[in-house]
Amino acid sequence: MRAVDLIRKKRNGGALSGQEISFLIEGNIRGQVPDYQMAAFLMAVYNRGMSTEETTALTGAMVSCGRNLELGSLQGVKIDKHSTGGVGDKTQLILAPLMAAMGLKVPSIAGKGLGHTGGTIDKISSIPGFRTDLRLEDLMECLKTAGFFINEQTDEINPADKKLYAMRDATATVESIPLIAASIMSKKLSEGLDALVLDVKTGSGALTRGLEGARALAELMVGIGNSMGVMTIALITDMDAPLGRSVGNALELKECISALKGSYAPDLMEVTMTLAAWMLHLADAVSEETRPQRLGENLLKRYKDEIWDYIEHGDAFAKLLECIDAQHGNPDAVLNPSLLPAARHIKPVLSPWNGYITRMDAFAVGQASALLGAGRSRMDEGIDPAAGIIIGKKPGDSVKADTPFATLHTNDPSRLKEAEEVLLSGIEIGDKEPPRRKLIHDVILPG
């Protein structure tokens, strides 16, 4: 078996067997299939796609290349939530401590930002000293003490995804649905989960912009998860506009700290609370050994008061502090957010005229934030944790000419002009208040 023959087969539209896919993935990890051939394979997949069987085989091959968490001896339902990525999408930093406070175990292997989208690892790494490269034994201790962890792929845990994740960014193959699905599900299937809630974004700031593509990705991942023994459902949520009031790593972390103390942006908490309700619903379904049922709005009503109790009484915030301590971070930076990275240069962005914001393009906002230093163009590139954007006005809000609707944060003032131009290119202002955006588009259950 030769890598060049398998690349040619996929390039020409052929389907690869599980054995052939394993040969490529394991060979790349061992150094027998060089990165330039793996890059060619990724482009062939991007252009030709993969069947469900191939994508499932790719996921399995990636999982088998590393060590996995063995959580059978740990009390409590093991559950995680994963997002396909967006702009201002910070729900995991609220959900993980909240679910842990409510008695669930939340092992979370997460990634860094790709392109215009932010990454959970970059956000949590804004905390001084916080480590996201812990070994399996240390992660088990985090679960026992704090009830959750947030860690990245390592040479021990899912090394295949660690390599391919970086390579996809460098080869312009990020948006491939099979590669997105295999990346996400290989991370999740290495966590030893009982259940998984997926947040599949759709809209201008998502990797899958159209609703049809988002649904196809959601159905693919739900099928893979359930076929591999993890009860999996997916929500399709809106990403036409940024989520919450901040974009950028330390800025988003500060917003999550505020949310865990009861001060929040309505759109951020609507999505977060809905995801939390589904996580609790799946945990109940696992405990009762039943299939999850579509309950719609009644689901959130069922759990809402209980969820709020854990926020209002400080239990979820206390769990965040426990996790930070367990992962060697400085809890004082969360107790006093002024200790988190802060930008030296802040510039208000003024509204060009009176009216209502009718559109705030999430892709443009993500690009502007990256230009300020919050994102990277290469996976080996550093970021400025203090950089980003505070959004004072969202779609539906009224604005007045020459008054601020956002502020840019950076440590490099030479970045401000271009970032402001990109941000303004994504803003539309009209005379009439626009209809309220639908944040939850659909729920995908096992077939």
ZIWO-V405365 format. One record per residue. N is the residue number from 1. PSI is psi in whole degrees, 0 to 359 (999 if undefined). OMEGA is omega in whole degrees, 0 to 359 (* if undefined). Layout:
BEGIN
n psi omega
N PSI OMEGA
N PSI OMEGA
END
This chain:
BEGIN
n psi omega
1 131 180
2 141 181
3 320 184
4 325 179
5 323 179
6 323 177
7 315 180
8 320 180
9 314 179
10 320 178
11 325 181
12 5 174
13 8 180
14 161 177
15 135 179
16 146 176
17 166 176
18 322 180
19 319 180
20 320 179
21 318 178
22 322 178
23 316 181
24 312 184
25 310 180
26 323 178
27 323 179
28 319 179
29 322 182
30 354 181
31 6 181
32 335 172
33 110 186
34 160 183
35 327 182
36 328 176
37 323 177
38 324 177
39 320 177
40 322 177
41 317 179
42 319 179
43 324 177
44 319 177
45 318 179
46 318 184
47 326 187
48 345 180
49 183 178
50 149 173
51 168 176
52 319 180
53 318 179
54 317 181
55 321 176
56 319 179
57 320 178
58 316 178
59 312 181
60 320 179
61 321 179
62 320 179
63 318 187
64 350 182
65 346 182
66 180 174
67 147 181
68 156 176
69 135 176
70 101 190
71 13 184
72 328 182
73 354 183
74 127 180
75 146 177
76 156 178
77 131 178
78 117 187
79 150 177
80 165 173
81 141 178
82 137 179
83 148 176
84 356 173
85 141 180
86 200 183
87 118 184
88 15 183
89 97 188
90 18 189
91 329 184
92 327 182
93 345 174
94 316 185
95 314 186
96 309 177
97 328 179
98 312 180
99 323 177
100 321 178
101 332 181
102 10 171
103 359 178
104 160 174
105 127 187
106 86 173
107 128 187
108 106 170
109 116 187
110 176 183
111 171 174
112 170 181
113 144 175
114 125 178
115 234 182
116 353 184
117 149 179
118 162 180
119 141 181
120 322 180
121 317 178
122 322 183
123 310 182
124 334 179
125 354 173
126 340 179
127 122 182
128 129 176
129 347 185
130 127 183
131 134 179
132 22 181
133 33 184
134 153 177
135 166 184
136 317 182
137 321 179
138 324 179
139 323 176
140 320 178
141 321 177
142 316 180
143 321 181
144 322 185
145 314 185
146 340 181
147 353 176
148 163 170
149 162 172
150 112 186
151 158 177
152 172 174
153 145 179
154 181 176
155 345 180
156 319 185
157 112 178
158 55 181
159 333 180
160 316 179
161 325 178
162 317 180
163 312 184
164 326 179
165 314 179
166 321 184
167 324 178
168 320 180
169 322 183
170 343 184
171 11 178
172 39 178
173 20 184
174 321 190
175 0 181
176 122 183
177 314 178
178 323 181
179 324 174
180 312 183
181 314 182
182 321 179
183 308 182
184 310 187
185 330 177
186 323 175
187 313 185
188 322 182
189 349 175
190 357 187
191 354 181
192 38 187
193 153 165
194 325 186
195 158 184
196 133 172
197 125 179
198 138 175
199 99 183
200 115 184
201 147 174
202 143 182
203 184 189
204 331 182
205 4 182
206 162 174
207 330 174
208 102 190
209 324 183
210 152 180
211 324 181
212 316 178
213 320 179
214 319 179
215 320 178
216 317 179
217 316 180
218 313 181
219 322 179
220 313 183
221 322 177
222 319 178
223 317 180
224 312 182
225 311 182
226 327 178
227 338 180
228 17 170
229 11 177
230 119 179
231 118 190
232 134 170
233 166 180
234 138 168
235 139 173
236 116 186
237 159 188
238 138 174
239 38 173
240 333 177
241 155 179
242 152 180
243 125 180
244 197 187
245 6 182
246 149 175
247 124 186
248 154 198
249 297 179
250 327 179
251 319 179
252 324 177
253 317 178
254 322 179
255 323 178
256 322 176
257 316 178
258 318 180
259 319 179
260 346 175
261 6 174
262 3 178
263 117 192
264 160 170
265 135 185
266 318 182
267 320 178
268 315 184
269 333 176
270 314 179
271 316 181
272 314 181
273 323 179
274 317 177
275 319 179
276 317 180
277 319 179
278 325 176
279 317 178
280 321 179
281 316 178
282 322 177
283 320 176
284 320 181
285 321 177
286 315 182
287 326 182
288 356 181
289 47 177
290 167 176
291 144 175
292 143 181
293 148 176
294 116 182
295 353 176
296 221 184
297 332 180
298 334 181
299 314 180
300 321 178
301 325 182
302 321 187
303 351 192
304 311 183
305 319 180
306 318 179
307 314 183
308 327 178
309 319 183
310 338 173
311 310 186
312 329 180
313 0 175
314 6 183
315 318 181
316 319 179
317 321 178
318 323 178
319 323 177
320 316 179
321 320 179
322 318 180
323 316 179
324 316 179
325 318 182
326 332 180
327 24 169
328 17 175
329 173 180
330 105 181
331 336 180
332 332 181
333 338 177
334 323 176
335 329 178
336 85 187
337 346 176
338 345 177
339 348 176
340 159 181
341 136 179
342 141 183
343 146 178
344 337 184
345 121 180
346 128 182
347 126 175
348 145 174
349 124 187
350 145 176
351 135 180
352 339 179
353 177 179
354 155 174
355 204 178
356 141 172
357 116 180
358 342 180
359 136 172
360 93 188
361 116 184
362 324 180
363 315 179
364 319 179
365 318 178
366 318 177
367 316 181
368 318 179
369 318 179
370 320 178
371 327 179
372 347 179
373 359 184
374 344 181
375 180 183
376 149 174
377 343 175
378 149 183
379 339 178
380 6 182
381 139 177
382 164 177
383 164 175
384 108 184
385 339 182
386 345 186
387 153 175
388 201 186
389 133 168
390 127 184
391 110 181
392 332 181
393 137 181
394 170 176
395 132 184
396 340 179
397 149 176
398 148 179
399 156 176
400 145 181
401 140 176
402 21 172
403 150 186
404 141 170
405 351 178
406 162 174
407 138 179
408 138 181
409 127 178
410 161 172
411 1 180
412 98 185
413 340 179
414 346 181
415 347 191
416 315 186
417 309 181
418 319 180
419 320 179
420 319 179
421 318 180
422 317 179
423 313 182
424 332 180
425 339 181
426 6 183
427 131 173
428 137 182
429 129 181
430 176 182
431 336 185
432 146 177
433 128 183
434 160 175
435 152 180
436 135 179
437 142 173
438 122 184
439 327 179
440 111 185
441 324 185
442 164 172
443 128 181
444 117 180
445 164 177
446 141 183
447 999 *
END
